[in-house]
Amino acid sequence: MAPGATAGFFRVQTDRIFEPSGRLLKDTRLTKSSGGNPSDLTAFTSNSGELVIDDSSPTVSVASATATQVQPSVVTPVNVFDNVNNRVFRNNTDVILSFTATDTGLAGLDAPDAEDDLTIIQNGFEIPDAYYDIVSAVESGGVVTYTVKLIIPTTAPAGNYAIAATVQDRSGNVSPAAALGSFTIANEALATVELQGFTGATRDVTFVATGGMTKSWTKTVSFTASVGSVILEDVPAGTTSISAKTAWTLRSKVNAPFSTEGVGTATLTGAKKLLAGDINGDNVVNTFDYSILRFNFGTANPVGDITGDSGVATGDYNLQRVNFYKIGDAQ
């Protein structure tokens, strides 16, 4: 039959019956069964409905696609399809995928049937239901907006994940697979840092990973009671140690164990906290640092503000004095 609308009776199958190929079966049944007793789905007469013949496939909009994740030390969710920020963390926070689709054919898309009509694909393979949930499918003006929660397990291996999607319309026409974007799950480490005597809110901390390829990060870390945590992304394979230093402290270095999934930890607290007093950056507390502090004493110059309380005073001097002649760890 040619595409078009014909007087007839059309029913959409919604009880998840699939063809052997795996495609959802959409049929034209007019009866139902309850307890083995057949009955009509509705009373019907001539022209009470239309049988739609449609061979046009719907289209998924790649340009509309976003994928966001709430990440440590970032105020707003990060679009992980962004080429710059395309890292996904195994931090028990799901990736929220959103995109739109349209169908210019006669059948149209059936938003309430999204559970059956939508397929999410990862690296060429359909993602099992256990790893994603359809949050919503909302139709407006012929455009359906799909919101999908991608579940990132802590056991997800490192690598690149290319995400695609297909949808099918009421007539069973399936859209071409649309490549929505990709993100990377890479080795990462949770670094927890304690700054001796620090009472402020944030500090820039420079971290260095060694043991494999050396890599450094400078992160703005938020602190509560002198302790703060941050994720270090793309940690090189073979990393065995991570060090940390600020512009007011000596460097501290610890072993950084990693799980088989590529998730590591570096705990620079307690006996391994960052000791205060090095303000000239040579990783030693000595007279050069004292001279800088003395010159700025009584001012609000941040160079001498070891405690982070917005002033250079006796609290800063006392921290420097207790660590005089101490040397920080090697990078």
N, C-alpha and C positions, 0 to 999 in steps of 0.2 A: 504494500500500500504506500502511496505517496505521502509525504509529510503533510499534516493538516489536522483539523479537528472534525470528527465525525460524530453524529448523534449516536449515542450508545451508552454503555455503562462501564465505568472504570473504577477499579479499587486498587489501592496501593497496599502491598503486603508489608506489614510492620512487625511480624513475629519472628524476624531474623532467620528466615529460610534462605539458604544459599545454594547456588548452582555448584556442580562439582569443581568448576574452575575457581570457586571462592567468591564470585561476585554475588551480591545480594539479588535474590529473585524478586522482581516486581511483577505482579500478575493482574488478571482481570476477573477474578472470581466474583460472583454475585451472591453466593450463599455462604453460610457459616454453619458450624455444628456445635451443639451444646449437649453434652451427655449422649452423643450418638444421634441426636435428633437434628436433622437439617432444617434450616430456615433461611429466608431471604435476608440479605444484609439490610435492604430497605424495600419498601413497596416501590415498584417501578412501572412506569408506562413509557410509551414511545417518547423519545427526546427528553427524558428526565436527567440525562447526563451526557457527557461527551467522552469519546475514546480518542485520546490525543496520540497521533503518530508523529514522533519527533526524532530525527536522527542527528541533531546538532549537539555537540558536546559542550559542557560548561567550561568556564575559564577561571583559573586561580590567578589572582593578581600578585605577582612577585614584588612589585613596588610597594605594596601595602604591608609587607611582612615585617614584623618586629619580634624579637625574642629578648625578654628581660629577666634579670635575676637580681635579687637583693644580695649585696656582697658586703663583707666587712669593710669598715672605714670609708664607705661611700654613702652619701646622704640619700641619693635617689637611686632607684633601680637602674642597672646598667644594661644597655642594648647590646647583647652579646653577638648580634649579627654585624655589629660595627667592626670594620677591619682593624681599628686601633684597640678596641676593648673587647675582643672576641674570646675572652677567657671565661670558662665556666668552672666554678668551684664545687667540690664535693662537700658542701657544708650544710646538707639537709635542707637547702632552699631550692625549690623547684624553679625551672625555667618556664616563663609564661609566654607562649607563642600566640601571636594574633595575625590574622590575614583575612582578606575578603575574596569572595568568588561571585561570579555572575553567570547567567545562562540566557543567551539571546534567543534560544529556541522556544518552542511553544510550551514545553513541559514545565520549565522553571525548576528552581531548587526548592527542596523541602526542608526548611530549617529544623523543624521538630524531629526529623529523621536523621540528624547529623550523626548519631551513634552508629548508624548503618551505612551512611553515604560517604563519610569522611575516612580517608586512610592517610596515616602519617608514615613517612618513609625515612629511614636513616641509612646513609651509605648504600642505597640501592635495595634495602630490605625493609619490609613492613615491620614497624615497631609493634611488639606484642602489647595487648591491652593493659598488661600489668605495669607498663612503663609510661602510660599517658592517660589523662582524663580529659574529656571534653567539658570545659567549664560552661560554655554557652555558645549558642548559634542564633544570631538575631538578624532577621530580615527587615530591610528598609529600602523601599523604592527599587526592589528587584536585586539589591545587593545583600548578600549574607556575610556577616562578620563572624568568623569563628575564633573562639578563644580556647586554647588548649594548654593544659598543664603537663609539661614534660618532667618526669620524675628522674632525678639524677642520683643513682645509688652511690653509696660510698665505695662500692667495689668497681665502679666504672673505670675501665682502663684508660690510660692517657692516649691521646690521639685526636685527629680531626673528625668532627661529626657533621656531615652534610645532611641537612633536613629538607625534605620535599613533601608534597601533599597532592592528593587527588580527591575530587568530589564527583559524585554522580547525581544526575537530575532525576526527576520523577519517572522518566521513561527508561532509566537505567543506563543512559549514556555517561561514560566516564571521561573526565577531563584528562588531558595530558599531564603527566607528573610535572609539577612546577617546583623548580629548585629555589626554595625560599631563602636560604642562607646557610652559613656554617659557623661553628664555633669549635674551640679547642679545649679539651680537658687535658691539662698539663700537670706535671709534678708540681706540688705546692707545699708550702710549709707554714704552719701557724707559729709565729714568733711572739712570745710574751716577754715584755721588757719591764724591768723596775729601775727607775732613776733615783738614786740616793738623794733624799731630802727634797725632791721636787714636789711643789704644791700647786703648780699651774695646771692648765687644761690640755695643752697640746705641745708637742715637740717634734721637730724633724729628726728622724733617726736614720742613720746610714747602716744598712745591713750588707754583709759580704758573705757569700757562700764559697767554700773551698772544698777540695778533695776531688772534684771533677774539673770541669771548666769553671774558672773563677767568674763570678757574676755579682754585681752590686745593685742595690736598690736604695733610694732615699724616700722614705715614707713619712707622711705626717700622721703621727700616732696620737690618739686621744687617751688621756690618763685619768684614772680614778684612784686616789690614795697612792699615787706615784707608780701605779702599774697600768700598762696598756698592752693591747694585742693587735696584730695586723697579719694579713695573709701576704706571703711572698709568692708570686706567681712565676711559672716557667723556671722552676729551680732546675739547674743542670743535672743530668743523670750522673751518678757517682758522687754526689755531694755528701760529705761526711761531717762537716762542721759549718756553723754559722756564727758570725760575730756581729756586734752592734756597737755603735758609737754615736754620741751627739757632740755638738760644739761646746759643751760644758762638762763633759765626762771623759773618763778613760774608756778604752775599748774593752769589752768582755767577749769571750768566745766560748762556745759550748759545742758538744757533740750534737748532731741532728739526725736522730734515727728516722727512717722512712718505712712505711708499710709497703707490702707488695703492690698496693694500688697507687703508690706514688705520693702518699700523704705523709709529710714529715712534721716534726715539732722541734722548736728551739726555745728553751725556757731559760731566760736570762734574768733570774730573780734570786732573792735570798743571797747566798754566798757568791752567786755569779751576777749580782746586780751591777749596774754601771756606776762606778764610783765617781763622785763629783770632784771638780776642781781644775780639770785641764781645759783652759779657755784660749790657749794659743794653738791648739790642734796638734801638738807633737807627741801626744800619748804619754806624757810625763807631767806630774804636778810638781812644779818647782818655782824658783824665784821669778821666772819670766811670767808665769801665770799670776803670781802675787802682785807683780808690778802693774799688770793690766787691771786687776781688781782694785788695787789701791788708787790708781789714777781715776777710776770711775766710781769710787766710793761716794755714797750719798746722792747719786744720780739715778735716772731711770734707764740708763743705757743698757740694752739687753745683752751686750757682750759680757758684762760681769754679773748678770742676774742668774746665778746658778739655780736658785730655788724656784724661779719662775713666778715670783710674787710682784713683778713689775717695779722692782727697785733693787739697788745694790747696797747691802747693809751687812750687819754683823752675822746674820744667818748664812750669807754667802761666804763670808770670811771663815766662819767656824767649819763649814764643810770642806773648804779648801785646806785649812790648817790640819784637819785630822788625816788628810790623805797626802800630806806633803812628802815628796820624794818617792811616792808610789809610781809604778809603771804599769800601763795597761797591757792586755794580751796582744800578741801579734795578730795580724789580720788572718 
